[in-house]
């Protein structure tokens, strides 16, 4: 298995050191290298990337601010000379956190984690059903698509409501929406995404999922009707 990756660092010397490690690793394919977060944001619109080696301290937008504006986040391995960002990096669901200067052994360990995580993400067992992995309360959790009832915005987090429980996940609504299978979910309000299969009834103002009423934006009613008529 080979992961497509990019390197993001405003230092040409630091980029070169990471590039050399990537080029000597059989599981990595270097797509591009960028010297700023803004350049990266534009580049990711044209390339399919599985993994970013990301510096944190950069001008204009730092590494964390870049992640805040990305709709679809690849895996992230932070590469930085500072240790004080480690906890914050964990909250951004980083695969690993490399402290400069980086040894080949430590680099390979981080890449092994990324490869395993990628395999895990692709492992959709048909007998169990389609699923996603989310991080909640510092733990990775498997959530089956069929069990999700709705997703609710909570500031910098989203609340994932399932048949059995609810999970709070660090994510934007837009980013989480991109992880869901097309045609099965619809954002019916700025603060709600609903599983179309879980809708019992609706009117011009609300959608009912079991005993719960979820607000329906006025301009979403037609889209909801169309989506319900085309459930795959």
C-alpha positions in Angstrom: 0.0 0.0 0.0 1.3 3.4 -1.0 0.1 6.7 0.5 0.2 9.9 -1.6 1.7 12.6 0.6 2.8 16.3 0.6 5.3 18.2 2.7 4.4 21.7 4.1 7.1 23.8 5.7 8.2 27.4 5.1 11.9 26.3 5.5 13.4 24.9 2.3 16.1 23.1 4.3 13.5 21.4 6.5 11.4 20.4 3.5 14.4 18.8 1.9 15.2 16.7 4.9 11.6 15.3 5.0 11.5 14.8 1.2 14.7 12.7 1.4 13.1 10.5 4.1 9.9 10.2 2.0 11.8 9.2 -1.2 13.5 6.4 0.6 10.3 5.0 2.1 8.5 2.3 0.0 5.0 3.2 1.3 5.1 6.9 0.4 4.6 8.7 -2.9 5.5 12.4 -2.8 3.0 14.4 -4.7 4.2 18.0 -3.9 5.9 20.2 -1.4 4.6 23.6 -0.3 6.2 26.5 1.5 3.0 28.0 3.0 -0.4 27.0 4.2 -2.1 29.1 1.6 -0.2 27.3 -1.2 -1.1 24.0 0.4 -4.9 24.8 0.5 -4.9 25.6 -3.2 -2.8 22.5 -4.1 -5.0 20.1 -2.2 -7.9 21.1 -4.5 -6.1 19.5 -7.4 -4.4 16.5 -5.8 -5.7 13.5 -4.0 -3.6 13.3 -0.8 -3.6 10.7 1.9 -1.0 12.2 4.3 0.4 15.7 5.0 3.7 16.2 6.8 2.8 19.6 8.3 4.9 22.3 10.0 3.1 24.3 12.6 4.8 27.7 12.8 4.4 29.4 9.4 3.6 32.9 8.3 0.0 34.2 7.5 -1.6 30.8 8.4 0.0 28.3 10.8 -0.5 24.6 10.5 -3.5 24.5 12.8 -5.2 27.3 11.0 -4.7 25.5 7.7 -6.5 22.4 9.1 -9.4 24.6 10.3 -10.1 25.7 6.7 -9.7 22.3 5.0 -13.0 20.6 4.0 -11.4 17.2 3.6 -8.6 16.5 5.9 -6.0 13.8 5.0 -4.0 12.2 7.8 -1.6 14.6 9.5 1.9 14.0 10.8 3.0 17.3 12.5 6.7 18.1 12.0 7.9 20.9 14.3 10.8 22.1 16.4 8.5 22.9 19.4 7.2 20.4 21.9 4.5 22.6 23.4 2.1 22.0 20.5 1.8 18.3 21.2 -1.5 18.4 23.1 -3.2 20.7 20.7 -2.0 18.4 17.8 -3.7 15.5 19.5 -7.0 17.4 19.5 -6.6 17.8 15.8 -6.5 14.0 15.5 -2.9 13.9 14.3 -1.6 10.5 13.4 1.8 11.4 14.9 3.9 14.3 16.1 7.6 14.5 15.0 10.0 16.7 16.8 12.9 18.1 14.7 15.6 16.9 14.0 13.9 13.7 12.9 15.7 10.3 12.9 14.9 7.8 10.1 13.7 5.3 12.8 11.2 7.7 14.3 10.0 8.8 10.8 9.4 5.2 9.8 7.4 4.6 13.0 5.2 7.5 12.2 4.7 6.3 8.6 3.8 2.8 9.9 1.0 4.3 12.0 -0.3 6.2 9.0 -0.3 3.1 6.8 -2.2 1.1 9.4 -4.7 3.9 9.9 -5.3 4.0 6.2 -5.9 0.3 6.0 -8.3 0.6 8.9 -10.2 3.3 7.1 -10.5 1.2 3.9 -11.6 -1.9 5.8 -15.3 -1.8 5.2 -16.5 -5.2 6.2 -19.6 -5.9 4.2 -21.0 -8.4 6.7 -20.8 -5.7 9.5 -21.9 -2.8 7.3 -20.3 0.5 6.2 -18.7 2.5 9.0 -16.5 5.4 9.9 -14.0 6.0 12.7 -14.2 9.0 14.9 -12.2 10.2 17.9 -14.3 11.0 21.0 -13.1 11.2 24.6 -9.5 10.5 23.4 -10.5 7.2 21.9 -11.0 5.9 18.3 -14.5 4.6 17.9 -16.1 2.7 15.0 -19.6 4.0 14.1 -21.8 2.2 11.7 -23.5 4.4 9.1 -26.8 2.7 9.6 -26.8 3.6 13.3 -26.3 7.3 12.9 -29.5 9.3 13.4 -28.3 12.8 13.1 -25.3 15.1 13.5 -25.6 18.4 15.4 -23.2 21.4 15.5 -21.7 22.3 18.8 -19.3 25.2 18.2 -15.9 23.7 17.3 -17.3 20.2 17.8 -20.2 18.1 16.4 -22.5 15.7 18.3 -23.0 12.4 16.6 -26.3 10.9 17.7 -26.7 7.1 17.1 -29.2 4.4 18.1 -27.3 3.6 21.2 -25.4 6.8 22.3 -24.1 10.2 21.4 -20.5 11.1 20.7 -18.8 14.5 20.7 -16.2 14.9 18.0 -13.8 17.7 17.2 -14.9 18.7 13.7 -16.7 21.2 11.6 -20.1 20.3 10.1 -18.7 20.7 6.6 -15.7 18.4 7.3 -17.9 15.7 8.9 -20.4 15.9 6.1 -17.7 15.0 3.6 -17.0 11.8 5.5 -20.6 10.5 5.1 -21.8 8.5 2.1 -23.5 10.5 -0.6 -27.2 10.1 -0.9 -27.8 8.8 2.6 -27.5 12.1 4.6 -28.7 15.6 4.1 -27.9 18.9 5.9 -31.3 20.2 6.5 -30.3 23.1 8.7 -27.0 25.0 9.4 -26.7 23.0 12.6 -28.1 19.6 11.6 -27.3 16.8 9.2 -29.9 13.9 9.3 -29.8 10.3 8.2 -32.6 10.1 5.5 -33.4 6.6 6.5 -34.2 7.7 10.1 -36.8 10.3 9.1 -40.3 9.3 10.2 -42.2 12.4 9.0 -41.7 16.1 8.3 -43.5 19.3 7.7 -42.5 22.8 6.6 -40.6 23.5 9.9 -39.4 20.2 11.4 -38.2 16.7 10.7 -39.2 14.0 13.1 -36.7 11.3 14.0 -38.4 9.0 16.5 -39.6 11.3 19.3 -37.2 14.1 18.4 -38.0 17.2 16.3 -35.2 18.6 14.3 -35.5 22.1 12.7 -35.8 22.2 8.9 -34.6 25.3 7.1 -37.2 26.7 4.8 -34.9 26.6 1.7 -34.1 22.9 2.4 -37.6 21.5 2.1 -37.6 20.9 -1.7 -34.1 19.4 -1.4 -35.3 17.1 1.3 -38.3 15.9 -0.7 -36.0 15.2 -3.7 -33.5 13.4 -1.5 -36.1 11.2 0.1 -37.4 10.2 -3.3 -33.9 9.2 -4.4 -32.6 7.2 -1.4 -30.2 4.6 -2.6 
